[in-house]
């Protein structure tokens, strides 16, 4: 397996835990992620506000 791919096992584990927590229901998971996105909206960088230094 590619070294870069093996390095993201921690992320796969988090995603699996989240999916299990919400019973693999995309609507429930989407609702959760939208709430989190709204809660941390001030931290999100998008569009023209994203500058590379």
VMD Tcl script that draws the C-alpha trace (Angstrom):
set ca {
  {0.00 0.00 0.00}
  {1.20 3.52 -0.75}
  {2.91 5.21 2.22}
  {0.72 8.34 1.86}
  {-2.43 6.25 1.94}
  {-1.26 4.31 5.00}
  {-0.64 7.61 6.78}
  {-4.33 8.46 6.86}
  {-5.50 5.47 8.86}
  {-6.23 7.83 11.76}
  {-8.64 9.75 9.50}
  {-10.35 6.59 8.33}
  {-10.88 5.57 11.97}
  {-12.47 8.93 12.80}
  {-14.75 8.71 9.75}
  {-15.79 5.17 10.73}
  {-16.60 6.25 14.29}
  {-18.68 9.18 13.00}
  {-20.56 6.95 10.57}
  {-21.25 4.41 13.32}
  {-22.38 7.15 15.70}
  {-24.99 8.33 13.19}
  {-25.95 4.83 12.01}
  {-24.50 5.49 8.54}
  {-27.45 7.78 7.81}
  {-26.30 10.47 5.35}
  {-29.10 12.87 6.32}
  {-28.29 12.73 10.03}
  {-24.58 13.03 9.33}
  {-25.16 15.95 6.96}
  {-27.31 17.73 9.55}
  {-24.55 17.27 12.13}
  {-21.82 18.57 9.80}
  {-23.94 21.59 8.82}
  {-24.43 22.46 12.52}
  {-20.69 22.22 13.11}
  {-19.95 24.27 10.00}
  {-22.33 27.00 11.17}
  {-20.85 26.92 14.68}
  {-17.30 27.40 13.35}
  {-18.19 29.56 10.34}
  {-15.65 32.18 11.39}
  {-12.84 29.63 10.91}
  {-13.80 28.56 7.39}
  {-11.71 29.94 4.54}
  {-13.34 29.92 1.13}
  {-13.48 31.70 -2.20}
  {-11.66 34.99 -2.53}
  {-10.81 35.11 1.17}
  {-8.36 32.22 0.74}
  {-4.91 33.66 0.02}
  {-1.70 31.73 -0.36}
  {1.24 33.42 1.32}
}
mol new
graphics top color blue
foreach p $ca { graphics top sphere $p radius 0.5 }
foreach p [lrange $ca 0 end-1] q [lrange $ca 1 end] { graphics top cylinder $p $q radius 0.2 }
display resetview
